[in-house]
Amino acid sequence: MTQTGFEKTPARDRRRFPGISSRAYEHPADRSALVALRKLSGFDTVFKALSGLLPERSLRLLFLSDSVRVGETQFPHLHAMLLDACYILDLEKVPQMYVQQDPRPNAMCIGLDEPIIVVTTSLVELLDEEEMRAVVGHEVGHALSGHSVYRTILLFLTNLALKVAWIPLGNVAVMTLVTALREWFRKSELSADRAGLLVGQDVTASMRGLMKLAGGNHLHEMNVDAFLEQADEYEKGGDLRDSVLKILNMLPRTHPFTTVRAAELKKWSESRDYQRIMDGHYPRREEDKDASVTDSFRESAAHYADSVRTSKDPLFKLVGDIAGGAADMGGRLRDKFTGAGAGAGADGGSGADTGSEGRGGATGRG
């Protein structure tokens, strides 16, 4: 990678996305929440006022004093990746980045006014260059979306929950917020995975990185197709008891399960939305102010409805069957009470309609 003044050039030939809005890669549930929050009058002012209560300054001092700041003379290869990711996603202000000694592979983006990216030594040692590029792009995606603000709040509330655990009602109130934020944050991780793919533009490297997070540095012992099969088996396996256990296992987590992330990213990489972005057709930041909250919620609702409809999970299938049955029963009751069936029979062209309804009943639609 070369750098002249403020000019940043990527290390290899990849597409760049000038002015790209984070809405281009955000998961529908993540996007609808963010659009709604950004539309709230005085939202930024309120959170800046809270900055004195949040541990952002303490965290900045902690990383500055007890971690290694990435730059031209320290971890220069990570510095080049950071500049590269900001160049690809057209993020003008490059976040500060730190490497922290930790045996657990992890990365995060926090901060209210200015995002900070932190990666652990274990993660740096675990991933190769292209896998790490996807991770850095993932964190830059968080920064571009404004996720660091909510992540900082989540950290603050999690710590607060521990301090007020002895106050029953206080703990319940805080944990309710923490649970809601965790649910949002899990969706935001899927968004950031997409940003990482836009930066690296190598789906195989993204898959390898996720496999390593799950199984360590043993690629010769792992297989992408088999790993994705695990996600499919996890989704459709078991009975209703397993579905409930999946939910309980997920609640305390801030990240989706690794196999699920891999499957979601693979599906998105093969989608028309991804191809349109790669072809240069994507929403711009300058259009963010005109983004419709209603449209975002509609897209989110449609996504969840489609997820329930196509899910192989036993509980989701039951919900879909019940919903479909309820809709069908509602239609029949409506026809019965409004006399639609009788009216159709009196009509000269009723034979086809009545016969159609009769055939539907004979096939046991309910």
Backbone torsions as a table, in degrees:
resi	resn	phi	psi	omega
1	MET	NA	140.1	179.1
2	THR	-114.7	151.1	178.3
3	GLN	-143.5	126.5	176.5
4	THR	-125.5	109.4	-175.6
5	GLY	62.6	-121.9	179.0
6	PHE	-98.9	5.9	179.8
7	GLU	-83.4	128.1	-178.1
8	LYS	-120.3	128.5	-180.0
9	THR	-119.8	130.4	-177.7
10	PRO	-64.4	155.4	-174.8
11	ALA	-70.3	-24.8	177.1
12	ARG	-143.8	167.0	-173.8
13	ASP	-70.9	110.3	174.6
14	ARG	-139.4	161.0	178.3
15	ARG	-71.8	145.6	175.2
16	ARG	-112.2	153.0	-174.6
17	PHE	-123.9	79.6	-177.9
18	PRO	-59.9	130.4	174.7
19	GLY	67.6	15.7	-175.5
20	ILE	-62.4	136.3	174.4
21	SER	-87.2	146.4	177.9
22	SER	-62.8	-18.6	178.0
23	ARG	-61.9	-20.8	-178.0
24	ALA	-64.4	-34.8	-175.0
25	TYR	-116.6	-0.9	-175.9
26	GLU	-72.7	138.7	173.6
27	HIS	-60.3	141.6	-175.5
28	PRO	-52.0	-42.0	-179.7
29	ALA	-68.2	-37.7	177.2
30	ASP	-66.0	-45.4	-176.1
31	ARG	-64.1	-43.4	-177.8
32	SER	-63.8	-38.3	178.6
33	ALA	-67.3	-42.0	-177.8
34	LEU	-69.8	-41.5	178.9
35	VAL	-61.1	-43.0	-180.0
36	ALA	-63.2	-42.8	-179.4
37	LEU	-66.4	-40.8	-179.2
38	ARG	-67.3	-24.3	-179.8
39	LYS	-82.1	-15.5	-177.9
40	LEU	-67.0	129.3	179.5
41	SER	-66.3	127.2	177.4
42	GLY	79.4	9.2	-177.0
43	PHE	-58.3	-50.3	-178.8
44	ASP	-61.6	-39.0	-178.9
45	THR	-63.4	-42.3	-179.4
46	VAL	-61.7	-45.7	-176.5
47	PHE	-72.7	-29.6	174.3
48	LYS	-68.5	-34.2	176.5
49	ALA	-65.6	-30.9	179.6
50	LEU	-77.9	-11.1	-173.3
51	SER	-59.2	-29.1	178.1
52	GLY	-68.4	-25.8	179.9
53	LEU	-87.7	-24.0	-176.6
54	LEU	-85.8	155.1	-172.0
55	PRO	-83.3	24.3	-174.6
56	GLU	-60.8	-48.5	-178.1
57	ARG	-62.3	-40.8	177.7
58	SER	-62.1	-41.1	179.5
59	LEU	-65.5	-41.1	179.2
60	ARG	-60.9	-45.3	179.3
61	LEU	-64.9	-36.7	-180.0
62	LEU	-64.1	-47.1	-179.5
63	PHE	-68.3	-37.1	179.8
64	LEU	-64.4	-35.4	-174.3
65	SER	-91.6	-21.9	-170.8
66	ASP	-133.4	17.3	176.2
67	SER	-138.1	176.2	-179.8
68	VAL	-106.2	122.2	179.7
69	ARG	-79.9	128.1	-178.7
70	VAL	-74.0	135.5	179.4
71	GLY	-166.8	-166.0	-177.6
72	GLU	-66.6	-25.2	-177.7
73	THR	-109.2	-6.5	178.1
74	GLN	-131.3	123.6	-174.1
75	PHE	47.0	55.9	-175.8
76	PRO	-60.1	-29.2	-179.8
77	HIS	-68.9	-33.9	175.9
78	LEU	-71.4	-36.3	177.6
79	HIS	-61.9	-42.2	178.6
80	ALA	-63.9	-40.0	178.4
81	MET	-65.2	-38.3	179.7
82	LEU	-64.6	-47.3	177.6
83	LEU	-61.6	-39.7	179.6
84	ASP	-61.7	-47.6	-178.9
85	ALA	-62.6	-41.0	178.7
86	CYS	-66.8	-33.3	177.3
87	TYR	-67.4	-46.6	-177.4
88	ILE	-63.2	-44.8	-178.4
89	LEU	-90.6	3.2	175.9
90	ASP	58.4	43.2	174.7
91	LEU	-92.1	109.6	-170.1
92	GLU	-67.6	-45.0	-178.2
93	LYS	-91.8	111.9	-176.8
94	VAL	-75.7	123.8	179.7
95	PRO	-67.5	153.7	170.3
96	GLN	-70.4	148.3	-177.6
97	MET	-133.5	138.7	-178.7
98	TYR	-128.8	149.2	170.9
99	VAL	-109.0	126.7	-175.3
100	GLN	-117.6	134.6	177.5
101	GLN	-68.1	118.9	-179.3
102	ASP	-163.9	130.7	-179.8
103	PRO	-72.4	-9.6	-180.0
104	ARG	-97.6	127.6	178.0
105	PRO	-69.6	121.0	-176.6
106	ASN	-159.6	159.5	174.0
107	ALA	-150.8	149.8	178.6
108	MET	-154.4	161.3	176.7
109	CYS	-129.3	117.5	-177.1
110	ILE	-131.0	171.3	177.6
111	GLY	121.4	149.7	179.9
112	LEU	-97.3	-62.9	-178.8
113	ASP	-81.2	-41.6	-178.4
114	GLU	-132.0	117.0	-179.0
115	PRO	-63.6	146.0	172.8
116	ILE	-121.3	133.0	176.1
117	ILE	-104.5	131.4	180.0
118	VAL	-125.8	128.9	173.9
119	VAL	-124.1	147.8	-178.2
120	THR	-92.1	157.2	179.8
121	THR	-60.7	-36.0	-179.9
122	SER	-62.2	-39.1	179.4
123	LEU	-68.3	-42.4	179.7
124	VAL	-61.1	-39.1	-179.6
125	GLU	-74.9	-26.3	-174.5
126	LEU	-79.5	-37.0	-169.7
127	LEU	-101.0	148.4	173.3
128	ASP	-83.4	-177.0	-171.6
129	GLU	-61.6	-47.0	-176.3
130	GLU	-72.9	-33.0	175.3
131	GLU	-65.9	-41.2	179.1
132	MET	-68.4	-33.2	178.4
133	ARG	-61.3	-40.1	178.1
134	ALA	-65.1	-37.7	178.8
135	VAL	-66.8	-44.6	179.0
136	VAL	-63.2	-40.9	176.1
137	GLY	-63.0	-36.7	175.6
138	HIS	-57.0	-48.3	-177.4
139	GLU	-71.1	-36.4	175.4
140	VAL	-65.0	-35.1	174.9
141	GLY	-60.9	-41.0	174.4
142	HIS	-58.1	-45.2	-178.7
143	ALA	-62.8	-43.4	-178.8
144	LEU	-66.1	-34.9	-179.8
145	SER	-78.7	-14.1	-175.9
146	GLY	82.5	16.0	-179.0
147	HIS	-65.7	-25.5	-175.3
148	SER	-60.0	-32.8	179.1
149	VAL	-60.0	-49.2	-175.3
150	TYR	-74.4	-31.1	176.3
151	ARG	-64.6	-40.5	178.2
152	THR	-63.3	-42.0	177.9
153	ILE	-63.3	-40.5	178.9
154	LEU	-62.0	-42.9	177.2
155	LEU	-61.3	-43.2	-179.4
156	PHE	-62.7	-47.0	-177.6
157	LEU	-68.5	-34.7	177.3
158	THR	-63.1	-44.6	176.9
159	ASN	-65.2	-38.6	179.2
160	LEU	-63.9	-38.7	-179.7
161	ALA	-60.9	-36.4	178.2
162	LEU	-67.7	-35.8	-177.4
163	LYS	-74.8	-29.7	-177.0
164	VAL	-106.4	17.9	-177.6
165	ALA	-59.7	-26.6	-178.8
166	TRP	-78.7	-9.2	176.9
167	ILE	-100.9	103.7	-172.4
168	PRO	-51.5	-56.8	-176.0
169	LEU	-67.7	-38.8	179.4
170	GLY	-62.3	-41.7	-179.8
171	ASN	-66.8	-40.1	178.9
172	VAL	-61.1	-44.0	-178.3
173	ALA	-63.4	-45.6	-178.7
174	VAL	-67.2	-43.0	-178.0
175	MET	-67.0	-27.9	174.9
176	THR	-62.7	-44.7	177.4
177	LEU	-65.8	-41.4	-179.9
178	VAL	-61.8	-44.4	179.8
179	THR	-62.2	-42.3	178.6
180	ALA	-64.4	-42.9	179.6
181	LEU	-66.1	-37.5	178.6
182	ARG	-64.0	-40.1	178.4
183	GLU	-62.2	-44.3	176.4
184	TRP	-63.1	-42.9	-173.7
185	PHE	-66.4	-33.5	176.8
186	ARG	-61.2	-38.2	176.8
187	LYS	-69.5	-34.9	179.9
188	SER	-67.1	-28.1	176.7
189	GLU	-65.9	-36.6	176.6
190	LEU	-65.8	-37.1	175.5
191	SER	-61.9	-47.6	-176.7
192	ALA	-67.3	-33.1	173.9
193	ASP	-58.5	-39.6	178.7
194	ARG	-65.6	-40.9	177.8
195	ALA	-62.1	-39.6	177.9
196	GLY	-61.1	-37.4	177.4
197	LEU	-69.2	-37.3	177.7
198	LEU	-64.1	-34.0	179.3
199	VAL	-75.8	-49.7	-177.6
200	GLY	-77.7	-33.7	-179.5
201	GLN	52.8	39.4	179.2
202	ASP	-145.8	92.2	-174.7
203	VAL	-63.8	-30.3	178.9
204	THR	-64.5	-41.3	178.0
205	ALA	-65.0	-39.9	177.3
206	SER	-62.3	-42.1	178.3
207	MET	-64.4	-42.3	179.4
208	ARG	-60.7	-43.7	-179.2
209	GLY	-61.1	-42.5	179.2
210	LEU	-67.4	-37.9	177.2
211	MET	-63.4	-40.0	179.3
212	LYS	-65.8	-36.0	176.7
213	LEU	-62.4	-30.5	-179.0
214	ALA	-86.2	-40.2	-171.0
215	GLY	-124.0	6.8	177.8
216	GLY	81.5	-172.7	-173.8
217	ASN	-85.6	63.9	-178.4
218	HIS	-133.8	53.2	-175.0
219	LEU	-58.9	-33.1	-179.4
220	HIS	-66.3	-14.7	178.6
221	GLU	-101.3	0.0	-174.8
222	MET	-122.4	162.2	-177.6
223	ASN	-143.0	130.3	-175.4
224	VAL	-60.8	-45.9	-178.0
225	ASP	-62.3	-41.9	178.8
226	ALA	-66.6	-36.0	178.8
227	PHE	-64.7	-41.7	178.4
228	LEU	-69.0	-30.9	175.6
229	GLU	-63.2	-32.2	176.3
230	GLN	-61.1	-41.1	179.6
231	ALA	-62.6	-41.6	179.6
232	ASP	-65.8	-42.4	178.9
233	GLU	-65.0	-38.7	178.5
234	TYR	-63.2	-40.9	-176.0
235	GLU	-69.5	-44.2	-171.8
236	LYS	-99.4	-8.4	-174.8
237	GLY	-77.7	158.8	173.8
238	GLY	81.0	-167.2	-179.9
239	ASP	-122.4	-163.5	-177.2
240	LEU	-61.0	-32.8	178.6
241	ARG	-63.2	-41.2	177.7
242	ASP	-65.1	-35.9	178.3
243	SER	-61.4	-42.6	178.4
244	VAL	-65.8	-41.3	179.0
245	LEU	-63.6	-35.6	177.1
246	LYS	-60.3	-43.5	-179.6
247	ILE	-64.4	-44.8	-179.4
248	LEU	-64.6	-37.6	178.0
249	ASN	-66.7	-31.6	-175.3
250	MET	-80.3	-32.2	-171.3
251	LEU	-52.6	-44.6	-177.5
252	PRO	-78.8	-3.0	-174.6
253	ARG	-91.0	148.6	173.1
254	THR	-95.8	-16.9	-178.6
255	HIS	-118.6	145.8	171.7
256	PRO	-64.5	162.3	177.0
257	PHE	-64.4	147.1	-169.9
258	THR	-62.6	-41.5	179.7
259	THR	-64.3	-36.0	179.2
260	VAL	-66.5	-41.4	177.3
261	ARG	-60.6	-43.0	-179.7
262	ALA	-62.4	-44.6	-179.7
263	ALA	-64.9	-41.5	179.2
264	GLU	-63.6	-43.0	-178.4
265	LEU	-68.6	-40.3	178.3
266	LYS	-61.5	-43.0	179.8
267	LYS	-62.7	-42.9	-179.2
268	TRP	-68.0	-36.9	-178.9
269	SER	-64.3	-21.5	-180.0
270	GLU	-99.9	5.1	-175.3
271	SER	-87.8	163.6	176.5
272	ARG	-67.6	-33.6	179.6
273	ASP	-59.0	-45.1	-179.9
274	TYR	-64.7	-43.1	-178.7
275	GLN	-64.8	-36.9	178.4
276	ARG	-63.8	-41.1	177.6
277	ILE	-62.3	-45.4	-179.4
278	MET	-64.4	-25.3	177.3
279	ASP	-85.8	-0.5	177.4
280	GLY	94.2	8.0	179.7
281	HIS	-104.1	101.2	-177.4
282	TYR	-155.0	156.2	177.1
283	PRO	-65.4	142.6	179.6
284	ARG	-99.6	155.3	179.0
285	ARG	-60.4	-33.0	-177.9
286	GLU	-66.3	-16.5	179.3
287	GLU	-95.1	-3.5	-174.8
288	ASP	-58.3	-37.5	-176.6
289	LYS	-65.3	-20.9	-179.3
290	ASP	-98.3	4.0	-178.7
291	ALA	-64.0	135.6	-177.0
292	SER	-88.2	124.1	175.6
293	VAL	-63.7	-42.1	-179.0
294	THR	-60.4	-45.4	-179.9
295	ASP	-63.9	-38.7	-179.7
296	SER	-65.7	-42.7	177.3
297	PHE	-66.4	-36.0	178.6
298	ARG	-64.1	-42.8	177.9
299	GLU	-64.1	-40.8	179.2
300	SER	-64.0	-44.8	179.4
301	ALA	-62.9	-41.3	179.6
302	ALA	-64.3	-38.5	178.7
303	HIS	-63.2	-46.4	-179.5
304	TYR	-65.4	-39.6	178.4
305	ALA	-61.9	-42.3	178.7
306	ASP	-67.2	-36.9	178.8
307	SER	-62.5	-43.4	178.7
308	VAL	-65.7	-41.3	-176.8
309	ARG	-65.7	-39.6	-174.7
310	THR	-98.1	-6.2	-176.3
311	SER	-65.3	145.5	175.9
312	LYS	-97.7	-2.2	179.1
313	ASP	-66.7	134.3	-177.1
314	PRO	-55.9	-41.0	-178.9
315	LEU	-68.4	-44.0	179.0
316	PHE	-64.2	-37.8	177.9
317	LYS	-63.8	-39.7	178.3
318	LEU	-64.2	-44.2	178.1
319	VAL	-59.8	-44.2	178.9
320	GLY	-63.5	-41.4	179.1
321	ASP	-64.9	-42.3	179.5
322	ILE	-64.1	-44.3	-179.7
323	ALA	-62.8	-43.4	178.5
324	GLY	-64.8	-41.6	178.2
325	GLY	-65.2	-39.9	179.2
326	ALA	-64.3	-41.4	179.8
327	ALA	-64.8	-41.4	-179.6
328	ASP	-65.9	-44.5	178.8
329	MET	-63.4	-38.9	178.2
330	GLY	-61.0	-40.8	178.5
331	GLY	-64.0	-39.4	179.9
332	ARG	-67.8	-42.7	179.1
333	LEU	-64.1	-38.4	179.1
334	ARG	-61.6	-45.4	179.1
335	ASP	-62.1	-39.3	-177.9
336	LYS	-64.7	-46.1	-174.6
337	PHE	-80.8	-24.4	179.5
338	THR	-92.6	-7.4	-179.9
339	GLY	72.6	22.1	-177.7
340	ALA	-61.3	-39.7	-179.6
341	GLY	-64.9	-43.5	-179.7
342	ALA	-66.6	-40.0	179.8
343	GLY	-61.6	-39.6	-179.9
344	ALA	-65.7	-35.2	-178.7
345	GLY	-67.9	-30.3	-179.3
346	ALA	-77.5	-18.3	-177.8
347	ASP	-75.7	146.1	-178.5
348	GLY	-61.2	-28.6	-178.7
349	GLY	-99.6	25.1	-171.7
350	SER	-76.7	-18.0	-173.4
351	GLY	-56.7	-44.4	-177.8
352	ALA	-67.4	-42.6	-177.6
353	ASP	-66.0	-47.5	-178.0
354	THR	-64.5	-40.5	178.8
355	GLY	-63.6	-37.4	179.4
356	SER	-62.9	-43.9	-179.9
357	GLU	-65.3	-39.5	179.9
358	GLY	-64.2	-39.3	178.3
359	ARG	-66.7	-35.3	177.8
360	GLY	-63.2	-41.4	-178.9
361	GLY	-67.0	-35.8	-177.0
362	ALA	-68.0	-27.6	-179.3
363	THR	-85.1	-2.5	177.3
364	GLY	70.2	50.3	-178.6
365	ARG	-58.4	-35.2	-178.3
366	GLY	-70.9	NA	NA
